[in-house]
C-alpha cells in the first residue's frame, strides 16, 4: 500500500490500534496521520506504513480543520 494524502486508514498496531486516521503526508515507508482529536493536524503521528490498513476511501484535504476531520471520521468508528 502506498498511502496518499487524504486516504482514510485504520491503525493495526500500537496504542492507537483500531482507530481511524487520515494520512496527512507520506514518505520513505512512513505516513503521518491525524484524527483531529488525539492527533491534531498541527502535530500528526509518524507511523510505519506496514502498521496501517487502507479503507480505500479518501477525504478532501482542502481547508480542513481538526473539527471537520473529526466529523468526517465519525462514520468510520
PDB file of N, CA, C and O in Angstrom:
ATOM      1  N   UNK A   1       0.851  -1.183   0.000  1.00  0.00           N
ATOM      2  CA  UNK A   1       0.000   0.000   0.000  1.00  0.00           C
ATOM      3  C   UNK A   1       0.889   1.237   0.000  1.00  0.00           C
ATOM      4  O   UNK A   1       1.785   1.367   0.834  1.00  0.00           O
ATOM      5  N   UNK A   2       0.643   2.121  -0.916  1.00  0.00           N
ATOM      6  CA  UNK A   2       1.298   3.423  -0.952  1.00  0.00           C
ATOM      7  C   UNK A   2       0.261   4.474  -0.587  1.00  0.00           C
ATOM      8  O   UNK A   2      -0.568   4.838  -1.422  1.00  0.00           O
ATOM      9  N   UNK A   3       0.294   4.964   0.639  1.00  0.00           N
ATOM     10  CA  UNK A   3      -0.727   5.936   1.052  1.00  0.00           C
ATOM     11  C   UNK A   3      -0.535   7.283   0.374  1.00  0.00           C
ATOM     12  O   UNK A   3       0.587   7.714   0.108  1.00  0.00           O
ATOM     13  N   UNK A   4      -1.638   7.922   0.105  1.00  0.00           N
ATOM     14  CA  UNK A   4      -1.609   9.263  -0.467  1.00  0.00           C
ATOM     15  C   UNK A   4      -2.334  10.206   0.490  1.00  0.00           C
ATOM     16  O   UNK A   4      -3.077   9.774   1.371  1.00  0.00           O
ATOM     17  N   UNK A   5      -2.107  11.467   0.301  1.00  0.00           N
ATOM     18  CA  UNK A   5      -2.703  12.484   1.167  1.00  0.00           C
ATOM     19  C   UNK A   5      -4.224  12.403   1.091  1.00  0.00           C
ATOM     20  O   UNK A   5      -4.798  12.413   0.002  1.00  0.00           O
ATOM     21  N   UNK A   6      -4.869  12.324   2.238  1.00  0.00           N
ATOM     22  CA  UNK A   6      -6.324  12.271   2.294  1.00  0.00           C
ATOM     23  C   UNK A   6      -6.889  10.867   2.435  1.00  0.00           C
ATOM     24  O   UNK A   6      -8.096  10.715   2.623  1.00  0.00           O
ATOM     25  N   UNK A   7      -6.053   9.833   2.350  1.00  0.00           N
ATOM     26  CA  UNK A   7      -6.514   8.453   2.466  1.00  0.00           C
ATOM     27  C   UNK A   7      -6.918   8.145   3.904  1.00  0.00           C
ATOM     28  O   UNK A   7      -6.189   8.483   4.836  1.00  0.00           O
ATOM     29  N   UNK A   8      -8.061   7.512   4.090  1.00  0.00           N
ATOM     30  CA  UNK A   8      -8.504   7.093   5.423  1.00  0.00           C
ATOM     31  C   UNK A   8      -7.906   5.716   5.695  1.00  0.00           C
ATOM     32  O   UNK A   8      -8.055   4.796   4.890  1.00  0.00           O
ATOM     33  N   UNK A   9      -7.229   5.582   6.836  1.00  0.00           N
ATOM     34  CA  UNK A   9      -6.577   4.333   7.201  1.00  0.00           C
ATOM     35  C   UNK A   9      -6.979   3.923   8.611  1.00  0.00           C
ATOM     36  O   UNK A   9      -7.465   4.735   9.399  1.00  0.00           O
ATOM     37  N   UNK A  10      -6.764   2.643   8.910  1.00  0.00           N
ATOM     38  CA  UNK A  10      -7.008   2.112  10.245  1.00  0.00           C
ATOM     39  C   UNK A  10      -5.677   1.669  10.825  1.00  0.00           C
ATOM     40  O   UNK A  10      -4.922   0.963  10.158  1.00  0.00           O
ATOM     41  N   UNK A  11      -5.375   2.068  12.051  1.00  0.00           N
ATOM     42  CA  UNK A  11      -4.139   1.674  12.719  1.00  0.00           C
ATOM     43  C   UNK A  11      -4.265   0.232  13.193  1.00  0.00           C
ATOM     44  O   UNK A  11      -5.224  -0.120  13.881  1.00  0.00           O
ATOM     45  N   UNK A  12      -3.299  -0.599  12.826  1.00  0.00           N
ATOM     46  CA  UNK A  12      -3.333  -2.011  13.164  1.00  0.00           C
ATOM     47  C   UNK A  12      -2.352  -2.381  14.281  1.00  0.00           C
ATOM     48  O   UNK A  12      -2.353  -3.524  14.739  1.00  0.00           O
ATOM     49  N   UNK A  13      -1.524  -1.446  14.725  1.00  0.00           N
ATOM     50  CA  UNK A  13      -0.545  -1.721  15.767  1.00  0.00           C
ATOM     51  C   UNK A  13      -0.329  -0.474  16.610  1.00  0.00           C
ATOM     52  O   UNK A  13      -0.572   0.647  16.163  1.00  0.00           O
ATOM     53  N   UNK A  14       0.128  -0.686  17.821  1.00  0.00           N
ATOM     54  CA  UNK A  14       0.417   0.431  18.714  1.00  0.00           C
ATOM     55  C   UNK A  14      -0.753   0.763  19.614  1.00  0.00           C
ATOM     56  O   UNK A  14      -1.788   0.098  19.575  1.00  0.00           O
ATOM     57  N   UNK A  15      -0.589   1.783  20.414  1.00  0.00           N
ATOM     58  CA  UNK A  15      -1.641   2.146  21.372  1.00  0.00           C
ATOM     59  C   UNK A  15      -2.862   2.755  20.691  1.00  0.00           C
ATOM     60  O   UNK A  15      -3.929   2.844  21.298  1.00  0.00           O
ATOM     61  N   UNK A  16      -2.717   3.169  19.454  1.00  0.00           N
ATOM     62  CA  UNK A  16      -3.857   3.702  18.708  1.00  0.00           C
ATOM     63  C   UNK A  16      -4.495   2.649  17.804  1.00  0.00           C
ATOM     64  O   UNK A  16      -5.232   2.989  16.878  1.00  0.00           O
ATOM     65  N   UNK A  17      -4.213   1.367  18.071  1.00  0.00           N
ATOM     66  CA  UNK A  17      -4.751   0.251  17.280  1.00  0.00           C
ATOM     67  C   UNK A  17      -6.274   0.297  17.220  1.00  0.00           C
ATOM     68  O   UNK A  17      -6.944   0.499  18.233  1.00  0.00           O
ATOM     69  N   UNK A  18      -6.807   0.107  16.014  1.00  0.00           N
ATOM     70  CA  UNK A  18      -8.248   0.105  15.826  1.00  0.00           C
ATOM     71  C   UNK A  18      -8.839   1.458  15.495  1.00  0.00           C
ATOM     72  O   UNK A  18     -10.001   1.537  15.096  1.00  0.00           O
ATOM     73  N   UNK A  19      -8.076   2.519  15.649  1.00  0.00           N
ATOM     74  CA  UNK A  19      -8.582   3.856  15.363  1.00  0.00           C
ATOM     75  C   UNK A  19      -8.458   4.214  13.894  1.00  0.00           C
ATOM     76  O   UNK A  19      -7.619   3.668  13.178  1.00  0.00           O
ATOM     77  N   UNK A  20      -9.295   5.128  13.456  1.00  0.00           N
ATOM     78  CA  UNK A  20      -9.282   5.583  12.067  1.00  0.00           C
ATOM     79  C   UNK A  20      -8.612   6.946  11.995  1.00  0.00           C
ATOM     80  O   UNK A  20      -8.857   7.820  12.826  1.00  0.00           O
ATOM     81  N   UNK A  21      -7.768   7.112  10.994  1.00  0.00           N
ATOM     82  CA  UNK A  21      -6.983   8.317  10.816  1.00  0.00           C
ATOM     83  C   UNK A  21      -6.974   8.700   9.344  1.00  0.00           C
ATOM     84  O   UNK A  21      -7.364   7.912   8.483  1.00  0.00           O
ATOM     85  N   UNK A  22      -6.523   9.918   9.067  1.00  0.00           N
ATOM     86  CA  UNK A  22      -6.342  10.390   7.698  1.00  0.00           C
ATOM     87  C   UNK A  22      -4.852  10.636   7.493  1.00  0.00           C
ATOM     88  O   UNK A  22      -4.187  11.210   8.356  1.00  0.00           O
ATOM     89  N   UNK A  23      -4.333  10.206   6.355  1.00  0.00           N
ATOM     90  CA  UNK A  23      -2.933  10.429   6.020  1.00  0.00           C
ATOM     91  C   UNK A  23      -2.748  11.893   5.649  1.00  0.00           C
ATOM     92  O   UNK A  23      -3.395  12.408   4.737  1.00  0.00           O
ATOM     93  N   UNK A  24      -1.855  12.548   6.371  1.00  0.00           N
ATOM     94  CA  UNK A  24      -1.551  13.951   6.127  1.00  0.00           C
ATOM     95  C   UNK A  24      -0.375  14.074   5.159  1.00  0.00           C
ATOM     96  O   UNK A  24      -0.335  14.988   4.335  1.00  0.00           O
ATOM     97  N   UNK A  25       0.581  13.150   5.261  1.00  0.00           N
ATOM     98  CA  UNK A  25       1.754  13.137   4.392  1.00  0.00           C
ATOM     99  C   UNK A  25       2.345  11.734   4.425  1.00  0.00           C
ATOM    100  O   UNK A  25       2.082  10.982   5.363  1.00  0.00           O
ATOM    101  N   UNK A  26       3.129  11.371   3.432  1.00  0.00           N
ATOM    102  CA  UNK A  26       3.762  10.056   3.382  1.00  0.00           C
ATOM    103  C   UNK A  26       5.087  10.154   2.652  1.00  0.00           C
ATOM    104  O   UNK A  26       5.206  10.851   1.645  1.00  0.00           O
ATOM    105  N   UNK A  27       6.102   9.432   3.180  1.00  0.00           N
ATOM    106  CA  UNK A  27       7.418   9.401   2.542  1.00  0.00           C
ATOM    107  C   UNK A  27       8.267   8.309   3.170  1.00  0.00           C
ATOM    108  O   UNK A  27       8.232   8.106   4.383  1.00  0.00           O
ATOM    109  N   UNK A  28       9.030   7.608   2.339  1.00  0.00           N
ATOM    110  CA  UNK A  28      10.061   6.667   2.787  1.00  0.00           C
ATOM    111  C   UNK A  28       9.584   5.632   3.795  1.00  0.00           C
ATOM    112  O   UNK A  28      10.249   5.421   4.809  1.00  0.00           O
ATOM    113  N   UNK A  29       8.464   4.987   3.549  1.00  0.00           N
ATOM    114  CA  UNK A  29       7.989   3.922   4.421  1.00  0.00           C
ATOM    115  C   UNK A  29       7.210   4.392   5.640  1.00  0.00           C
ATOM    116  O   UNK A  29       6.807   3.575   6.468  1.00  0.00           O
ATOM    117  N   UNK A  30       6.996   5.677   5.759  1.00  0.00           N
ATOM    118  CA  UNK A  30       6.251   6.233   6.885  1.00  0.00           C
ATOM    119  C   UNK A  30       5.079   7.067   6.384  1.00  0.00           C
ATOM    120  O   UNK A  30       5.108   7.606   5.278  1.00  0.00           O
ATOM    121  N   UNK A  31       4.059   7.162   7.211  1.00  0.00           N
ATOM    122  CA  UNK A  31       2.921   8.034   6.935  1.00  0.00           C
ATOM    123  C   UNK A  31       2.673   8.874   8.179  1.00  0.00           C
ATOM    124  O   UNK A  31       2.790   8.379   9.300  1.00  0.00           O
ATOM    125  N   UNK A  32       2.338  10.117   7.988  1.00  0.00           N
ATOM    126  CA  UNK A  32       1.974  10.997   9.090  1.00  0.00           C
ATOM    127  C   UNK A  32       0.456  11.046   9.120  1.00  0.00           C
ATOM    128  O   UNK A  32      -0.186  11.424   8.140  1.00  0.00           O
ATOM    129  N   UNK A  33      -0.113  10.655  10.264  1.00  0.00           N
ATOM    130  CA  UNK A  33      -1.560  10.507  10.364  1.00  0.00           C
ATOM    131  C   UNK A  33      -2.121  11.415  11.444  1.00  0.00           C
ATOM    132  O   UNK A  33      -1.437  11.745  12.413  1.00  0.00           O
ATOM    133  N   UNK A  34      -3.382  11.817  11.267  1.00  0.00           N
ATOM    134  CA  UNK A  34      -4.071  12.672  12.230  1.00  0.00           C
ATOM    135  C   UNK A  34      -5.534  12.266  12.279  1.00  0.00           C
ATOM    136  O   UNK A  34      -6.095  11.787  11.293  1.00  0.00           O
ATOM    137  N   UNK A  35      -6.147  12.468  13.452  1.00  0.00           N
ATOM    138  CA  UNK A  35      -7.580  12.193  13.588  1.00  0.00           C
ATOM    139  C   UNK A  35      -8.358  13.409  14.079  1.00  0.00           C
ATOM    140  O   UNK A  35      -9.585  13.364  14.163  1.00  0.00           O
ATOM    141  N   UNK A  36      -7.659  14.494  14.404  1.00  0.00           N
ATOM    142  CA  UNK A  36      -8.331  15.719  14.832  1.00  0.00           C
ATOM    143  C   UNK A  36      -8.664  15.758  16.303  1.00  0.00           C
ATOM    144  O   UNK A  36      -9.097  16.796  16.803  1.00  0.00           O
ATOM    145  N   UNK A  37      -8.477  14.659  17.017  1.00  0.00           N
ATOM    146  CA  UNK A  37      -8.780  14.623  18.446  1.00  0.00           C
ATOM    147  C   UNK A  37      -7.499  14.369  19.242  1.00  0.00           C
ATOM    148  O   UNK A  37      -6.964  15.284  19.868  1.00  0.00           O
ATOM    149  N   UNK A  38      -7.017  13.150  19.219  1.00  0.00           N
ATOM    150  CA  UNK A  38      -5.775  12.834  19.932  1.00  0.00           C
ATOM    151  C   UNK A  38      -4.558  13.324  19.155  1.00  0.00           C
ATOM    152  O   UNK A  38      -3.576  13.786  19.736  1.00  0.00           O
ATOM    153  N   UNK A  39      -4.642  13.217  17.842  1.00  0.00           N
ATOM    154  CA  UNK A  39      -3.563  13.669  16.973  1.00  0.00           C
ATOM    155  C   UNK A  39      -4.089  14.781  16.079  1.00  0.00           C
ATOM    156  O   UNK A  39      -4.870  14.528  15.162  1.00  0.00           O
ATOM    157  N   UNK A  40      -3.668  15.998  16.341  1.00  0.00           N
ATOM    158  CA  UNK A  40      -4.127  17.166  15.597  1.00  0.00           C
ATOM    159  C   UNK A  40      -3.377  17.281  14.270  1.00  0.00           C
ATOM    160  O   UNK A  40      -2.329  16.664  14.086  1.00  0.00           O
ATOM    161  N   UNK A  41      -3.911  18.059  13.368  1.00  0.00           N
ATOM    162  CA  UNK A  41      -3.265  18.292  12.088  1.00  0.00           C
ATOM    163  C   UNK A  41      -1.930  19.011  12.243  1.00  0.00           C
ATOM    164  O   UNK A  41      -1.032  18.837  11.419  1.00  0.00           O
ATOM    165  N   UNK A  42      -1.794  19.812  13.286  1.00  0.00           N
ATOM    166  CA  UNK A  42      -0.561  20.546  13.524  1.00  0.00           C
ATOM    167  C   UNK A  42       0.560  19.645  14.035  1.00  0.00           C
ATOM    168  O   UNK A  42       1.734  19.988  13.904  1.00  0.00           O
ATOM    169  N   UNK A  43       0.209  18.487  14.619  1.00  0.00           N
ATOM    170  CA  UNK A  43       1.201  17.564  15.171  1.00  0.00           C
ATOM    171  C   UNK A  43       0.811  16.118  14.850  1.00  0.00           C
ATOM    172  O   UNK A  43       0.442  15.362  15.749  1.00  0.00           O
ATOM    173  N   UNK A  44       0.889  15.734  13.576  1.00  0.00           N
ATOM    174  CA  UNK A  44       0.493  14.368  13.211  1.00  0.00           C
ATOM    175  C   UNK A  44       1.476  13.329  13.724  1.00  0.00           C
ATOM    176  O   UNK A  44       2.631  13.645  14.011  1.00  0.00           O
ATOM    177  N   UNK A  45       1.016  12.090  13.839  1.00  0.00           N
ATOM    178  CA  UNK A  45       1.841  10.993  14.325  1.00  0.00           C
ATOM    179  C   UNK A  45       2.519  10.310  13.148  1.00  0.00           C
ATOM    180  O   UNK A  45       1.885  10.050  12.126  1.00  0.00           O
ATOM    181  N   UNK A  46       3.799  10.022  13.290  1.00  0.00           N
ATOM    182  CA  UNK A  46       4.525   9.270  12.270  1.00  0.00           C
ATOM    183  C   UNK A  46       4.335   7.785  12.543  1.00  0.00           C
ATOM    184  O   UNK A  46       4.578   7.324  13.658  1.00  0.00           O
ATOM    185  N   UNK A  47       3.909   7.041  11.547  1.00  0.00           N
ATOM    186  CA  UNK A  47       3.628   5.626  11.724  1.00  0.00           C
ATOM    187  C   UNK A  47       4.132   4.870  10.497  1.00  0.00           C
ATOM    188  O   UNK A  47       4.036   5.361   9.372  1.00  0.00           O
ATOM    189  N   UNK A  48       4.668   3.676  10.722  1.00  0.00           N
ATOM    190  CA  UNK A  48       5.121   2.846   9.611  1.00  0.00           C
ATOM    191  C   UNK A  48       3.926   2.423   8.775  1.00  0.00           C
ATOM    192  O   UNK A  48       2.857   2.119   9.305  1.00  0.00           O
ATOM    193  N   UNK A  49       4.120   2.409   7.463  1.00  0.00           N
ATOM    194  CA  UNK A  49       3.037   2.065   6.544  1.00  0.00           C
ATOM    195  C   UNK A  49       2.540   0.650   6.774  1.00  0.00           C
ATOM    196  O   UNK A  49       1.350   0.382   6.606  1.00  0.00           O
ATOM    197  N   UNK A  50       3.430  -0.265   7.156  1.00  0.00           N
ATOM    198  CA  UNK A  50       3.005  -1.654   7.364  1.00  0.00           C
ATOM    199  C   UNK A  50       2.082  -1.814   8.574  1.00  0.00           C
ATOM    200  O   UNK A  50       1.456  -2.861   8.733  1.00  0.00           O
ATOM    201  N   UNK A  51       1.991  -0.808   9.413  1.00  0.00           N
ATOM    202  CA  UNK A  51       1.100  -0.839  10.574  1.00  0.00           C
ATOM    203  C   UNK A  51      -0.251  -0.201  10.280  1.00  0.00           C
ATOM    204  O   UNK A  51      -1.059  -0.016  11.190  1.00  0.00           O
ATOM    205  N   UNK A  52      -0.502   0.136   9.022  1.00  0.00           N
ATOM    206  CA  UNK A  52      -1.750   0.775   8.627  1.00  0.00           C
ATOM    207  C   UNK A  52      -2.502  -0.092   7.627  1.00  0.00           C
ATOM    208  O   UNK A  52      -1.897  -0.785   6.809  1.00  0.00           O
ATOM    209  N   UNK A  53      -3.827  -0.043   7.704  1.00  0.00           N
ATOM    210  CA  UNK A  53      -4.675  -0.763   6.755  1.00  0.00           C
ATOM    211  C   UNK A  53      -5.541   0.269   6.043  1.00  0.00           C
ATOM    212  O   UNK A  53      -6.196   1.095   6.678  1.00  0.00           O
ATOM    213  N   UNK A  54      -5.534   0.207   4.723  1.00  0.00           N
ATOM    214  CA  UNK A  54      -6.281   1.166   3.920  1.00  0.00           C
ATOM    215  C   UNK A  54      -7.770   0.831   3.925  1.00  0.00           C
ATOM    216  O   UNK A  54      -8.152  -0.339   3.920  1.00  0.00           O
ATOM    217  N   UNK A  55      -8.606   1.869   3.934  1.00  0.00           N
ATOM    218  CA  UNK A  55     -10.055   1.680   3.789  1.00  0.00           C
ATOM    219  C   UNK A  55     -10.485   1.977   2.353  1.00  0.00           C
ATOM    220  O   UNK A  55     -11.658   1.831   2.011  1.00  0.00           O
ATOM    221  N   UNK A  56      -9.538   2.393   1.516  1.00  0.00           N
ATOM    222  CA  UNK A  56      -9.781   2.756   0.118  1.00  0.00           C
ATOM    223  C   UNK A  56     -10.706   3.967  -0.032  1.00  0.00           C
ATOM    224  O   UNK A  56     -11.226   4.215  -1.120  1.00  0.00           O
ATOM    225  N   UNK A  57     -10.911   4.704   1.025  1.00  0.00           N
ATOM    226  CA  UNK A  57     -11.727   5.920   0.995  1.00  0.00           C
ATOM    227  C   UNK A  57     -10.798   7.121   1.151  1.00  0.00           C
ATOM    228  O   UNK A  57      -9.788   7.045   1.849  1.00  0.00           O
ATOM    229  N   UNK A  58     -11.139   8.209   0.509  1.00  0.00           N
ATOM    230  CA  UNK A  58     -10.357   9.429   0.655  1.00  0.00           C
ATOM    231  C   UNK A  58     -11.270  10.570   1.088  1.00  0.00           C
ATOM    232  O   UNK A  58     -12.476  10.554   0.843  1.00  0.00           O
ATOM    233  N   UNK A  59     -10.676  11.541   1.724  1.00  0.00           N
ATOM    234  CA  UNK A  59     -11.408  12.739   2.130  1.00  0.00           C
ATOM    235  C   UNK A  59     -10.682  13.946   1.538  1.00  0.00           C
ATOM    236  O   UNK A  59      -9.457  13.931   1.415  1.00  0.00           O
ATOM    237  N   UNK A  60     -11.424  14.988   1.172  1.00  0.00           N
ATOM    238  CA  UNK A  60     -10.770  16.191   0.630  1.00  0.00           C
ATOM    239  C   UNK A  60      -9.993  16.909   1.734  1.00  0.00           C
ATOM    240  O   UNK A  60     -10.509  17.096   2.836  1.00  0.00           O
ATOM    241  N   UNK A  61      -8.774  17.302   1.446  1.00  0.00           N
ATOM    242  CA  UNK A  61      -7.926  17.935   2.458  1.00  0.00           C
ATOM    243  C   UNK A  61      -7.834  19.454   2.282  1.00  0.00           C
ATOM    244  O   UNK A  61      -7.031  20.099   2.956  1.00  0.00           O
ATOM    245  N   UNK A  62      -8.636  20.032   1.394  1.00  0.00           N
ATOM    246  CA  UNK A  62      -8.625  21.479   1.219  1.00  0.00           C
ATOM    247  C   UNK A  62      -9.418  22.133   2.353  1.00  0.00           C
ATOM    248  O   UNK A  62     -10.544  21.728   2.642  1.00  0.00           O
ATOM    249  N   UNK A  63      -8.846  23.107   2.968  1.00  0.00           N
ATOM    250  CA  UNK A  63      -9.492  23.884   4.038  1.00  0.00           C
ATOM    251  C   UNK A  63     -10.028  23.000   5.158  1.00  0.00           C
ATOM    252  O   UNK A  63     -11.091  23.287   5.707  1.00  0.00           O
ATOM    253  N   UNK A  64      -9.321  21.940   5.506  1.00  0.00           N
ATOM    254  CA  UNK A  64      -9.771  21.043   6.568  1.00  0.00           C
ATOM    255  C   UNK A  64      -9.222  21.535   7.906  1.00  0.00           C
ATOM    256  O   UNK A  64      -8.080  21.985   7.995  1.00  0.00           O
ATOM    257  N   UNK A  65     -10.047  21.442   8.934  1.00  0.00           N
ATOM    258  CA  UNK A  65      -9.649  21.775  10.295  1.00  0.00           C
ATOM    259  C   UNK A  65      -9.774  20.511  11.141  1.00  0.00           C
ATOM    260  O   UNK A  65     -10.287  19.493  10.676  1.00  0.00           O
ATOM    261  N   UNK A  66      -9.307  20.579  12.374  1.00  0.00           N
ATOM    262  CA  UNK A  66      -9.415  19.418  13.259  1.00  0.00           C
ATOM    263  C   UNK A  66     -10.872  19.028  13.487  1.00  0.00           C
ATOM    264  O   UNK A  66     -11.195  17.841  13.530  1.00  0.00           O
ATOM    265  N   UNK A  67     -11.749  20.010  13.631  1.00  0.00           N
ATOM    266  CA  UNK A  67     -13.161  19.717  13.858  1.00  0.00           C
ATOM    267  C   UNK A  67     -13.791  19.042  12.637  1.00  0.00           C
ATOM    268  O   UNK A  67     -14.540  18.076  12.780  1.00  0.00           O
ATOM    269  N   UNK A  68     -13.489  19.548  11.444  1.00  0.00           N
ATOM    270  CA  UNK A  68     -14.014  18.934  10.215  1.00  0.00           C
ATOM    271  C   UNK A  68     -13.483  17.512  10.058  1.00  0.00           C
ATOM    272  O   UNK A  68     -14.205  16.618   9.618  1.00  0.00           O
ATOM    273  N   UNK A  69     -12.229  17.311  10.415  1.00  0.00           N
ATOM    274  CA  UNK A  69     -11.620  15.988  10.324  1.00  0.00           C
ATOM    275  C   UNK A  69     -12.299  15.009  11.276  1.00  0.00           C
ATOM    276  O   UNK A  69     -12.581  13.873  10.894  1.00  0.00           O
ATOM    277  N   UNK A  70     -12.563  15.430  12.501  1.00  0.00           N
ATOM    278  CA  UNK A  70     -13.276  14.577  13.463  1.00  0.00           C
ATOM    279  C   UNK A  70     -14.650  14.187  12.931  1.00  0.00           C
ATOM    280  O   UNK A  70     -15.052  13.028  13.031  1.00  0.00           O
ATOM    281  N   UNK A  71     -15.373  15.159  12.364  1.00  0.00           N
ATOM    282  CA  UNK A  71     -16.706  14.886  11.836  1.00  0.00           C
ATOM    283  C   UNK A  71     -16.659  13.931  10.647  1.00  0.00           C
ATOM    284  O   UNK A  71     -17.549  13.093  10.498  1.00  0.00           O
ATOM    285  N   UNK A  72     -15.641  14.041   9.802  1.00  0.00           N
ATOM    286  CA  UNK A  72     -15.513  13.140   8.659  1.00  0.00           C
ATOM    287  C   UNK A  72     -15.226  11.711   9.113  1.00  0.00           C
ATOM    288  O   UNK A  72     -15.702  10.756   8.500  1.00  0.00           O
ATOM    289  N   UNK A  73     -14.458  11.565  10.172  1.00  0.00           N
ATOM    290  CA  UNK A  73     -14.050  10.227  10.635  1.00  0.00           C
ATOM    291  C   UNK A  73     -15.109   9.555  11.524  1.00  0.00           C
ATOM    292  O   UNK A  73     -14.989   8.367  11.823  1.00  0.00           O
ATOM    293  N   UNK A  74     -16.129  10.286  11.946  1.00  0.00           N
ATOM    294  CA  UNK A  74     -17.180   9.703  12.802  1.00  0.00           C
ATOM    295  C   UNK A  74     -17.859   8.519  12.145  1.00  0.00           C
ATOM    296  O   UNK A  74     -18.223   7.565  12.833  1.00  0.00           O
ATOM    297  N   UNK A  75     -18.039   8.552  10.832  1.00  0.00           N
ATOM    298  CA  UNK A  75     -18.730   7.470  10.128  1.00  0.00           C
ATOM    299  C   UNK A  75     -17.928   6.181  10.125  1.00  0.00           C
ATOM    300  O   UNK A  75     -18.486   5.120   9.846  1.00  0.00           O
ATOM    301  N   UNK A  76     -16.627   6.240  10.427  1.00  0.00           N
ATOM    302  CA  UNK A  76     -15.797   5.045  10.404  1.00  0.00           C
ATOM    303  C   UNK A  76     -15.723   4.350  11.752  1.00  0.00           C
ATOM    304  O   UNK A  76     -15.513   3.138  11.805  1.00  0.00           O
ATOM    305  N   UNK A  77     -15.887   5.073  12.818  1.00  0.00           N
ATOM    306  CA  UNK A  77     -15.713   4.352  14.054  1.00  0.00           C
ATOM    307  C   UNK A  77     -16.287   4.973  15.243  1.00  0.00           C
ATOM    308  O   UNK A  77     -16.182   4.421  16.339  1.00  0.00           O
TER     309      UNK A  77
END
